[in-house]
Amino acid sequence: MTNLNKEDLYFFNQGKLIDAYRIFGAHLEFDSLGVSTGTRFTVWAPHAKEVNVLGEFNDYQAWVHNLEKIDETGVWSIFIKDAKEWNMYKYEIKTFDGRTLFKSDPYAFFSSNRPETLSKIYNLEGYKWQDKDYMKNRHLDSPYDKQMSIYEVHLSSWMTKPDGTFHKYNELVDILIPYLVDKGFTHVELMPIIEHPLDQSWGYQGTGYYSATSRYGVPKDLMYFVDQCHQANIKVILDWVPGHICKDDHGLYMFDGEPLYEYSEEWKRENVVWGTANLDLGKGEVQSFLISNALYWMKYFHIDGFRIDAVSNIIYFLGDSSHGKNEGAIDFLRKLSIQVFKEHNNALLIAEDSTAFPKVTHPIEHGGLGFNYKWNMGWMNDTLEYFEKDSVYRKYHHDNITFGLQYAFTENYVLPLSHDEVVHGKHSLVDKMPGDYWQKFANYRALMGLLFTHPGKTLLFMGGEFAQMHEWKDHTELDWNLLEYPMHASAARFVMDMNLVVKAEPALYELDHKIEGFKWIDAKNSDYSIFSFVRFAKDTNDFVIVILNLTPMVHNNFKLGVPQSGKYYEVINSDKQVYGGSDLFNGNDILSENIECNGLPQSINIKLSPLSITIMKRGD
C-alpha cells in the first residue's frame, strides 16, 4: 500500500508537484491514538536495478528491506514498522552494471552530523509557533517602500562558544537576535543551512536540501529561531542554491548510477571552476524537487524569502552567454516565482545575478523572470574599485560612482557588500581603503554612508558593521575583541546610527526603486571628488540632501544648491568625534539664501569635512 497516486506522479514528472516532500522521503505514520506505527520510505531512482534501505532498524543489513518499484517512472517505496523517529538510514542502490551505491535520502528532513552521511527519520510536526500575528499581517507588508537593511550571516563563524564549537539555532536566539535589533537591521540572511559535508563550502555545495544542517541542532530549533526573529520583527532570508550540487558519493550526484538530477551532457553538467555538478533545471522531476523545497522552507520554517545563488549560472549554460540561454532553467525560475508569490505575496525572491539579462525583477506577465529583487553587482564592483583608489586619483574615476544611477531604476536592486568581497585575499572593507589608519576608517565610514543613502536596499556581511580589519575567516569567529578599540567601536556606532537614520527618514527608502525619488545636485565635481544629491520621500516636501567629500580636503564655506528655502540642519556627519572623525561638522541651523546654485533656486553654505558623508534636512 502506498500514499502515491497517478495524479501525483504525473505532476511530479511534469514539474508541477509543489509538495513532493509529502510523498518522497521518510514519513512516520501514526495510528488513531497518535502512536507511531512505522515509517514509509519512498525514493525516485529510475535507473536502479534494486533499491534497499539500511538503518538502525535492521542493523544496517540492506538485504532485509527491499523497496518495491511501484511505478514505471522509477518510484520505489516500502513501509517498515520498526523504523522510528531519530533512526538513521541510507539507501542502497544496485545498478544494472553491477555497482552498489550508498545514498542519503534526497528528501530527508534531518541528517547526521558530518563527517557522518546518514539520513535521520524526523517528525516535522508539533512545533507550537508564536508568530501568528506576524504571519497574519506579513501579506500586507510590501517590501518596496520599506526599509530593508539585511545582515548576512555565516552561522558557524559569527560567534562560537568558548571551546570553539558552534552555537545551536536555539542558542543564537539569545545573542544574534538582540544584536540585530540593537544594530537596527531589519532582515537576517542566513548563508546556506541545507545539509552539506564540507564546512569550507559554506553550504553552497549541498547534499540535503530538505535537511536543516545538524551542525546547529535539530529542525525544531531552527523553527524556534525563526519564530523568535519574527517576534522581534526581523525577517529571515535563506541563501538558496538551486543551480548546482556537491559531487560527494552519498549525495544527489549520479544518484542511481546515471545522471538523474543533473544534466546528461557532460559539458552542461560539470562545473569545473566550482568542482560541482549543475542541476538540470529543465527536467520536470528536478523542478518538482526544488520548487517543493522552496515551499517546504516557507511552510514548515516560516521563511520570508530566498537569495538565489549564482543566477548567471542558471540563465546561461555554465554562466557563459556565448553558450546561449538555458530556456529550461529560465522556465524553472518563472515557475518558482509563481509558486513562491502564491504562497506569500510579499515574499523576497532575490537574484544574485552578475549578468545584464533584462527584466530580472519584472513580473512574468511583463516578460520578466519574476524575481522582485536583484543584487546590484555593478554598483558593488564600481564602488569598491573607486574607494580603493587613493584620493588623489579619484577624480579620474568619478563615473564609478555616478554611472550606476543611469540604470539604478531599471530593476529593484539590493546593494550588496557581501561575504564574497572580503575573502580570498580581497581584504576586509576597511582594509581595502587607502591612506593611513585614520583615513582608512574615514573612507570606510563614507562607504557605509553611501551604502545606506544610495537608491536601493542594503546588505552588509557580518563583521563589516564594526570594520573588521582582517578578511573573513570561515573557521573562526569574528574578531569581536576589536570592539574594545575606539575606532572599531566608533565604526559600529556609525553603522548603527545610519540604520536609525534610514528608519527615521522615509526619503531614504520609500522611493528606492523610483527615479522620482532621486535627483543629482552635482554629479560633475570630479576635480574635488564631491558628490551631492537629493533623496525624496513620497511626499516630495520630505527630502534629505546627501553630500560626500571623498578627499581629505576640508571645505569651510561650500556653496550647495537646495530645492526649497528654509533652515537646514545636519542629520548625521561621519566626521563627528563620536564616529572616530576629526569633529568638523555643521553644528547650527543653516538658513538658505535666495541664490541659485547647481540649477536649484536656493543655496546653503556648509562645512565639508574630510573623507566624509553628510546628510542635511530642511527643518520646520
SESESE-804657 format. One record per residue (C-alpha): residue in three letters; z, y, x. Coordinates in steps of 0.25 Angstrom, whole numbers, always signed. Last residue first. Example, Ala and Ser with C-alpha at 12.3 -4.5 7.8 and 13.67 -1.06 7.14 Angstrom:
{ser,{+29,-4,+55}} {ala,{+31,-18,+49}} 
END
This chain:
{asp,{+40,+292,+41}} {gly,{+37,+287,+55}} {arg,{+24,+284,+61}} {lys,{+25,+272,+70}} {met,{+23,+270,+85}} {ile,{+22,+257,+93}} {thr,{+22,+258,+108}} {ile,{+17,+247,+118}} {ser,{+20,+249,+132}} {leu,{+15,+248,+147}} {pro,{+20,+262,+150}} {ser,{+26,+270,+138}} {leu,{+17,+279,+130}} {lys,{+24,+292,+125}} {ile,{+19,+298,+113}} {asn,{+11,+309,+108}} {ile,{+6,+308,+93}} {ser,{-7,+310,+86}} {gln,{-13,+313,+73}} {pro,{-27,+312,+67}} {leu,{-32,+300,+74}} {gly,{-44,+299,+82}} {asn,{-37,+295,+94}} {cys,{-30,+309,+93}} {glu,{-30,+320,+82}} {ile,{-19,+330,+83}} {asn,{-10,+333,+71}} {glu,{+2,+328,+79}} {ser,{+11,+316,+77}} {leu,{+26,+318,+78}} {ile,{+33,+308,+87}} {asp,{+46,+302,+84}} {asn,{+55,+301,+96}} {gly,{+58,+290,+106}} {asn,{+44,+287,+111}} {phe,{+45,+277,+123}} {leu,{+47,+276,+138}} {asp,{+58,+266,+139}} {ser,{+53,+260,+152}} {gly,{+52,+246,+145}} {gly,{+60,+234,+145}} {tyr,{+60,+233,+130}} {val,{+73,+240,+127}} {gln,{+68,+250,+137}} {lys,{+57,+254,+128}} {asp,{+43,+252,+134}} {ser,{+38,+243,+122}} {asn,{+39,+254,+112}} {ile,{+42,+252,+98}} {val,{+42,+259,+85}} {glu,{+39,+273,+91}} {tyr,{+39,+284,+81}} {tyr,{+29,+293,+75}} {lys,{+31,+305,+66}} {gly,{+19,+309,+57}} {ser,{+4,+311,+56}} {gln,{-5,+299,+54}} {pro,{-15,+290,+61}} {val,{-9,+292,+76}} {gly,{-17,+297,+88}} {leu,{-10,+296,+102}} {lys,{-6,+306,+112}} {phe,{+2,+301,+124}} {asn,{+12,+310,+129}} {asn,{+21,+302,+139}} {his,{+10,+292,+143}} {val,{+16,+282,+153}} {met,{+7,+274,+162}} {pro,{+11,+259,+164}} {thr,{-2,+254,+157}} {leu,{-4,+248,+144}} {asn,{+1,+259,+134}} {leu,{+0,+252,+120}} {ile,{+1,+261,+108}} {val,{+3,+255,+94}} {ile,{+4,+264,+82}} {val,{+10,+259,+69}} {phe,{+6,+261,+55}} {asp,{+11,+262,+40}} {asn,{+2,+273,+33}} {thr,{-9,+262,+32}} {asp,{+0,+254,+23}} {lys,{-6,+240,+26}} {ala,{+0,+243,+40}} {phe,{-7,+249,+51}} {arg,{-8,+247,+66}} {val,{-12,+259,+75}} {phe,{-18,+258,+89}} {ser,{-15,+263,+103}} {phe,{-20,+257,+116}} {ile,{-17,+263,+130}} {ser,{-23,+257,+143}} {tyr,{-23,+271,+149}} {asp,{-38,+271,+152}} {ser,{-41,+262,+141}} {asn,{-38,+271,+130}} {lys,{-48,+266,+121}} {ala,{-41,+259,+109}} {asp,{-34,+272,+104}} {ile,{-29,+273,+90}} {trp,{-34,+259,+86}} {lys,{-32,+256,+72}} {phe,{-27,+243,+66}} {gly,{-22,+239,+52}} {glu,{-36,+242,+46}} {ile,{-42,+231,+54}} {lys,{-34,+220,+46}} {his,{-28,+208,+53}} {asp,{-14,+213,+57}} {leu,{-14,+222,+45}} {glu,{+1,+220,+41}} {tyr,{+6,+216,+55}} {leu,{+9,+228,+64}} {ala,{+7,+239,+53}} {pro,{+18,+232,+45}} {glu,{+28,+237,+55}} {ala,{+42,+231,+54}} {lys,{+39,+217,+58}} {val,{+30,+222,+69}} {val,{+41,+230,+75}} {leu,{+51,+218,+74}} {asn,{+41,+209,+81}} {met,{+39,+220,+92}} {asp,{+54,+221,+93}} {met,{+55,+206,+96}} {val,{+44,+207,+106}} {phe,{+51,+219,+113}} {arg,{+65,+213,+113}} {ala,{+59,+201,+120}} {ala,{+53,+210,+130}} {ser,{+67,+217,+132}} {ala,{+74,+203,+134}} {his,{+63,+200,+145}} {met,{+65,+213,+152}} {pro,{+80,+212,+151}} {tyr,{+81,+198,+157}} {glu,{+91,+189,+150}} {leu,{+79,+186,+141}} {leu,{+72,+179,+153}} {asn,{+82,+168,+151}} {trp,{+74,+163,+139}} {asp,{+63,+158,+149}} {leu,{+56,+149,+138}} {glu,{+60,+135,+138}} {thr,{+54,+124,+147}} {his,{+42,+114,+147}} {asp,{+32,+124,+141}} {lys,{+33,+134,+152}} {trp,{+27,+148,+146}} {glu,{+24,+158,+157}} {his,{+35,+164,+165}} {met,{+40,+178,+162}} {gln,{+44,+176,+147}} {ala,{+42,+190,+141}} {phe,{+52,+189,+130}} {glu,{+43,+187,+118}} {gly,{+33,+179,+126}} {gly,{+42,+168,+128}} {met,{+37,+161,+115}} {phe,{+22,+164,+112}} {leu,{+19,+176,+105}} {leu,{+10,+177,+92}} {thr,{+6,+189,+85}} {lys,{-1,+193,+72}} {gly,{-13,+202,+73}} {pro,{-16,+217,+76}} {his,{-10,+221,+89}} {thr,{+5,+226,+88}} {phe,{+13,+214,+91}} {leu,{+4,+209,+102}} {leu,{+2,+223,+108}} {gly,{+17,+225,+109}} {met,{+19,+211,+116}} {leu,{+8,+216,+126}} {ala,{+15,+229,+128}} {arg,{+28,+222,+130}} {tyr,{+22,+213,+141}} {asn,{+16,+225,+148}} {ala,{+30,+231,+149}} {phe,{+35,+218,+153}} {lys,{+25,+216,+164}} {gln,{+26,+231,+168}} {trp,{+41,+230,+171}} {tyr,{+39,+217,+180}} {asp,{+28,+223,+187}} {gly,{+14,+224,+183}} {pro,{+4,+215,+175}} {met,{+8,+207,+162}} {lys,{+5,+192,+162}} {asp,{+19,+189,+166}} {val,{+24,+195,+153}} {leu,{+15,+186,+145}} {ser,{+18,+174,+153}} {his,{+9,+169,+163}} {lys,{-5,+163,+161}} {gly,{-2,+151,+171}} {his,{-3,+140,+161}} {val,{+5,+147,+150}} {val,{+8,+160,+144}} {glu,{-5,+163,+136}} {asp,{-6,+150,+129}} {his,{+8,+151,+124}} {ser,{+4,+162,+115}} {leu,{+1,+177,+115}} {pro,{-6,+176,+102}} {leu,{-11,+188,+93}} {val,{-13,+181,+79}} {tyr,{-26,+186,+73}} {asn,{-32,+186,+59}} {glu,{-47,+187,+62}} {thr,{-57,+198,+63}} {phe,{-46,+209,+63}} {ala,{-43,+209,+78}} {tyr,{-58,+208,+82}} {gln,{-61,+222,+88}} {leu,{-46,+224,+90}} {gly,{-46,+213,+101}} {phe,{-55,+223,+109}} {thr,{-44,+233,+111}} {ile,{-34,+226,+120}} {asn,{-44,+219,+130}} {asp,{-52,+232,+128}} {his,{-43,+240,+137}} {his,{-47,+231,+149}} {tyr,{-51,+241,+159}} {lys,{-39,+250,+156}} {arg,{-30,+238,+159}} {tyr,{-33,+238,+174}} {val,{-22,+248,+178}} {ser,{-12,+240,+168}} {asp,{-13,+227,+176}} {lys,{-21,+217,+167}} {glu,{-13,+206,+161}} {phe,{-11,+214,+148}} {tyr,{-26,+215,+146}} {glu,{-29,+200,+148}} {leu,{-17,+197,+139}} {thr,{-23,+206,+128}} {asp,{-37,+200,+130}} {asn,{-33,+186,+129}} {met,{-23,+188,+117}} {trp,{-33,+196,+109}} {gly,{-44,+186,+111}} {met,{-35,+175,+107}} {asn,{-32,+181,+94}} {trp,{-25,+169,+87}} {lys,{-31,+166,+74}} {tyr,{-25,+168,+60}} {asn,{-28,+164,+45}} {phe,{-36,+152,+49}} {gly,{-47,+148,+39}} {leu,{-59,+146,+48}} {gly,{-67,+157,+41}} {gly,{-79,+158,+33}} {his,{-74,+167,+22}} {glu,{-69,+155,+13}} {ile,{-62,+149,+26}} {pro,{-54,+161,+27}} {his,{-55,+169,+40}} {thr,{-45,+167,+52}} {val,{-56,+160,+61}} {lys,{-66,+169,+55}} {pro,{-75,+169,+68}} {phe,{-74,+160,+80}} {ala,{-71,+169,+92}} {thr,{-64,+158,+99}} {ser,{-50,+158,+104}} {asp,{-43,+151,+92}} {glu,{-28,+148,+90}} {ala,{-30,+148,+75}} {ile,{-19,+152,+66}} {leu,{-17,+146,+52}} {leu,{-4,+153,+46}} {ala,{+0,+149,+32}} {asn,{-1,+159,+21}} {asn,{-8,+151,+10}} {his,{+1,+138,+13}} {glu,{-4,+125,+10}} {lys,{-18,+130,+5}} {phe,{-18,+138,+18}} {val,{-16,+126,+26}} {gln,{-26,+118,+18}} {ile,{-38,+128,+19}} {ser,{-35,+131,+33}} {leu,{-36,+116,+38}} {lys,{-49,+114,+30}} {arg,{-54,+126,+38}} {leu,{-50,+121,+51}} {phe,{-55,+108,+48}} {asp,{-69,+113,+45}} {ile,{-69,+121,+58}} {ala,{-65,+107,+65}} {gly,{-77,+101,+58}} {glu,{-86,+112,+62}} {asn,{-83,+112,+77}} {lys,{-91,+124,+81}} {gly,{-100,+122,+93}} {his,{-99,+116,+107}} {ser,{-102,+130,+113}} {ser,{-90,+135,+105}} {asp,{-81,+128,+114}} {gly,{-67,+125,+109}} {leu,{-69,+110,+112}} {phe,{-78,+109,+99}} {tyr,{-77,+123,+93}} {ile,{-68,+127,+81}} {ile,{-57,+117,+85}} {asn,{-56,+120,+100}} {ser,{-56,+135,+96}} {val,{-45,+132,+87}} {ala,{-36,+129,+98}} {asp,{-22,+128,+91}} {ile,{-21,+131,+76}} {arg,{-8,+139,+74}} {phe,{-3,+134,+61}} {gly,{+5,+139,+49}} {asp,{+18,+140,+41}} {ile,{+24,+126,+44}} {his,{+32,+121,+32}} {phe,{+35,+109,+40}} {tyr,{+32,+98,+30}} {lys,{+21,+105,+22}} {met,{+15,+114,+33}} {trp,{+16,+104,+44}} {tyr,{+9,+94,+35}} {leu,{-2,+104,+31}} {ala,{-6,+106,+45}} {asn,{-6,+90,+47}} {ser,{-14,+88,+35}} {ile,{-24,+97,+40}} {leu,{-24,+89,+53}} {phe,{-25,+75,+48}} {ser,{-35,+78,+37}} {gln,{-44,+85,+47}} {val,{-43,+73,+56}} {glu,{-47,+64,+45}} {gly,{-58,+72,+41}} {lys,{-64,+74,+55}} {gly,{-69,+88,+58}} {leu,{-56,+91,+66}} {asp,{-60,+80,+76}} {leu,{-48,+82,+85}} {asn,{-50,+87,+100}} {ala,{-44,+78,+110}} {thr,{-34,+84,+121}} {gly,{-34,+86,+136}} {trp,{-34,+101,+134}} {val,{-46,+104,+142}} {val,{-53,+91,+139}} {asn,{-53,+92,+124}} {glu,{-60,+78,+122}} {arg,{-64,+77,+107}} {lys,{-77,+85,+106}} {trp,{-83,+80,+119}} {glu,{-78,+66,+116}} {glu,{-85,+64,+102}} {ser,{-76,+56,+93}} {tyr,{-68,+69,+90}} {glu,{-53,+67,+88}} {tyr,{-44,+62,+77}} {leu,{-51,+48,+78}} {pro,{-58,+46,+91}} {glu,{-56,+31,+94}} {gly,{-44,+22,+97}} {asp,{-37,+24,+84}} {phe,{-30,+37,+88}} {met,{-41,+41,+98}} {tyr,{-31,+53,+101}} {leu,{-21,+55,+90}} {gly,{-9,+52,+99}} {his,{-3,+40,+106}} {asp,{-13,+40,+117}} {asp,{-12,+54,+121}} {lys,{-24,+63,+118}} {cys,{-17,+75,+112}} {ile,{-25,+81,+101}} {his,{-34,+93,+98}} {gly,{-38,+102,+87}} {pro,{-27,+102,+77}} {val,{-17,+109,+85}} {trp,{-6,+116,+78}} {asp,{+3,+127,+82}} {leu,{+13,+127,+71}} {ile,{+17,+141,+64}} {val,{+31,+143,+58}} {lys,{+34,+156,+50}} {ile,{+48,+162,+53}} {asn,{+55,+168,+41}} {ala,{+69,+163,+46}} {gln,{+69,+153,+34}} {his,{+55,+149,+38}} {cys,{+59,+146,+53}} {gln,{+71,+138,+47}} {asp,{+62,+129,+39}} {val,{+52,+128,+51}} {phe,{+64,+123,+60}} {tyr,{+69,+114,+49}} {met,{+55,+107,+47}} {leu,{+55,+106,+62}} {asp,{+68,+98,+62}} {lys,{+62,+90,+50}} {pro,{+51,+85,+60}} {val,{+61,+79,+70}} {gly,{+65,+86,+83}} {tyr,{+59,+95,+94}} {arg,{+51,+86,+103}} {ser,{+48,+77,+90}} {thr,{+35,+85,+88}} {ala,{+32,+88,+74}} {ser,{+24,+76,+70}} {tyr,{+12,+78,+61}} {tyr,{+2,+81,+72}} {gly,{+8,+70,+81}} {thr,{-1,+69,+94}} {gly,{-2,+83,+99}} {gln,{-8,+90,+111}} {tyr,{-5,+105,+108}} {gly,{+10,+102,+107}} {trp,{+14,+110,+120}} {ser,{+5,+100,+128}} {gln,{+16,+101,+139}} {asp,{+25,+93,+130}} {leu,{+16,+81,+129}} {pro,{+17,+71,+118}} {his,{+14,+80,+106}} {glu,{+20,+79,+92}} {ile,{+16,+92,+84}} {ile,{+24,+104,+88}} {pro,{+13,+113,+92}} {met,{+17,+127,+97}} {leu,{+26,+132,+86}} {glu,{+22,+146,+81}} {val,{+34,+154,+75}} {his,{+32,+165,+66}} {thr,{+38,+178,+62}} {phe,{+44,+182,+76}} {gly,{+54,+193,+76}} {lys,{+62,+190,+88}} {asp,{+75,+187,+81}} {val,{+68,+178,+71}} {leu,{+60,+170,+81}} {tyr,{+73,+168,+89}} {pro,{+81,+164,+77}} {ile,{+70,+154,+74}} {leu,{+70,+148,+89}} {ile,{+85,+146,+91}} {asp,{+91,+140,+79}} {val,{+79,+133,+73}} {leu,{+75,+128,+86}} {glu,{+86,+118,+85}} {asn,{+79,+112,+72}} {tyr,{+66,+110,+80}} {lys,{+73,+104,+91}} {his,{+75,+111,+105}} {phe,{+68,+105,+116}} {thr,{+75,+99,+129}} {gly,{+78,+107,+141}} {asp,{+93,+104,+142}} {pro,{+97,+118,+138}} {lys,{+88,+116,+125}} {thr,{+74,+122,+126}} {met,{+68,+135,+121}} {trp,{+54,+139,+118}} {ser,{+49,+128,+127}} {ser,{+48,+115,+118}} {leu,{+46,+124,+105}} {his,{+33,+131,+110}} {val,{+34,+143,+102}} {glu,{+24,+154,+97}} {tyr,{+31,+166,+91}} {ile,{+22,+172,+80}} {ser,{+24,+186,+75}} {met,{+17,+187,+62}} {gln,{+20,+200,+54}} {lys,{+14,+200,+40}} {asp,{+1,+205,+34}} {tyr,{-7,+192,+38}} {pro,{+3,+182,+36}} {ser,{+3,+181,+20}} {asp,{+17,+178,+16}} {leu,{+16,+174,+1}} {his,{+13,+159,+4}} {arg,{+26,+160,+12}} {asn,{+35,+162,+0}} {lys,{+39,+148,-5}} {met,{+39,+143,+9}} {tyr,{+49,+154,+14}} {asp,{+58,+152,+1}} {lys,{+58,+137,+3}} {asp,{+62,+137,+18}} {gln,{+74,+128,+17}} {trp,{+67,+115,+18}} {lys,{+74,+102,+16}} {tyr,{+68,+91,+25}} {gly,{+66,+78,+17}} {glu,{+52,+73,+20}} {leu,{+46,+72,+34}} {asn,{+50,+57,+35}} {tyr,{+47,+52,+49}} {ile,{+42,+40,+55}} {lys,{+40,+42,+70}} {ser,{+28,+42,+79}} {leu,{+29,+37,+93}} {thr,{+24,+44,+106}} {glu,{+36,+44,+115}} {pro,{+35,+54,+126}} {arg,{+38,+62,+117}} {asn,{+47,+62,+105}} {ser,{+44,+52,+94}} {ser,{+35,+57,+83}} {phe,{+36,+63,+69}} {phe,{+28,+64,+56}} {ala,{+17,+55,+62}} {tyr,{+3,+57,+56}} {pro,{-5,+54,+69}} {asp,{+5,+42,+71}} {ser,{+7,+39,+86}} {lys,{-3,+29,+92}} {phe,{-3,+17,+100}} {leu,{-17,+11,+103}} {thr,{-22,-3,+105}} {arg,{-36,-5,+111}} {gly,{-44,-17,+107}} {asp,{-58,-11,+104}} {phe,{-55,-11,+89}} {thr,{-43,-3,+91}} {lys,{-28,-6,+89}} {ile,{-19,+5,+84}} {glu,{-4,+4,+86}} {tyr,{+2,+15,+78}} {lys,{+16,+21,+82}} {tyr,{+30,+21,+77}} {met,{+44,+27,+78}} {asn,{+54,+25,+67}} {trp,{+60,+38,+62}} {glu,{+59,+35,+48}} {lys,{+58,+20,+45}} {ala,{+47,+9,+46}} {asp,{+53,-4,+41}} {lys,{+44,-4,+28}} {ile,{+31,-2,+35}} {phe,{+19,+2,+27}} {ile,{+6,+2,+34}} {ser,{-7,+10,+34}} {trp,{-21,+11,+41}} {val,{-32,+22,+38}} {gly,{-45,+19,+45}} {thr,{-56,+24,+35}} {glu,{-58,+10,+29}} {asp,{-44,+12,+23}} {ile,{-31,+4,+22}} {lys,{-31,-2,+37}} {glu,{-17,-9,+36}} {leu,{-7,-6,+47}} {asn,{-1,-17,+55}} {his,{+14,-17,+57}} {val,{+20,-29,+65}} {trp,{+9,-29,+76}} {ala,{+14,-15,+81}} {gln,{+27,-20,+86}} {tyr,{+35,-7,+89}} {asp,{+48,-14,+85}} {asn,{+42,-14,+71}} {phe,{+50,-3,+64}} {glu,{+51,+5,+77}} {gly,{+36,+6,+78}} {leu,{+23,+0,+78}} {val,{+11,+3,+69}} {asn,{-2,-5,+68}} {val,{-16,-1,+67}} {glu,{-28,-11,+69}} {lys,{-43,-9,+72}} {ala,{-42,+6,+73}} {his,{-54,+15,+72}} {pro,{-49,+21,+58}} {ala,{-35,+24,+62}} {trp,{-28,+33,+52}} {val,{-14,+30,+50}} {thr,{-4,+26,+39}} {phe,{+11,+21,+41}} {arg,{+19,+19,+29}} {thr,{+34,+19,+31}} {gly,{+46,+11,+25}} {thr,{+54,+10,+13}} {ser,{+62,+23,+15}} {val,{+73,+25,+5}} {gly,{+71,+37,-5}} {leu,{+76,+30,-17}} {ser,{+63,+28,-23}} {asp,{+58,+21,-10}} {phe,{+53,+28,+2}} {glu,{+41,+28,+11}} {leu,{+40,+34,+25}} {his,{+27,+39,+30}} {ala,{+21,+36,+44}} {gly,{+7,+43,+46}} {phe,{-4,+45,+36}} {ile,{-3,+47,+21}} {arg,{+4,+60,+19}} {tyr,{+1,+65,+33}} {ala,{-14,+66,+27}} {asp,{-9,+78,+19}} {ile,{-22,+86,+19}} {leu,{-32,+75,+17}} {lys,{-45,+83,+17}} {gly,{-51,+79,+30}} {gln,{-61,+70,+23}} {asn,{-55,+57,+29}} {phe,{-42,+61,+24}} {phe,{-47,+65,+10}} {tyr,{-54,+51,+8}} {leu,{-41,+44,+13}} {asp,{-32,+52,+4}} {glu,{-42,+49,-8}} {lys,{-42,+34,-4}} {asn,{-27,+33,-5}} {leu,{-16,+31,+5}} {asn,{-2,+29,+1}} {thr,{-3,+14,+5}} {met,{+0,+0,+0}} 
END
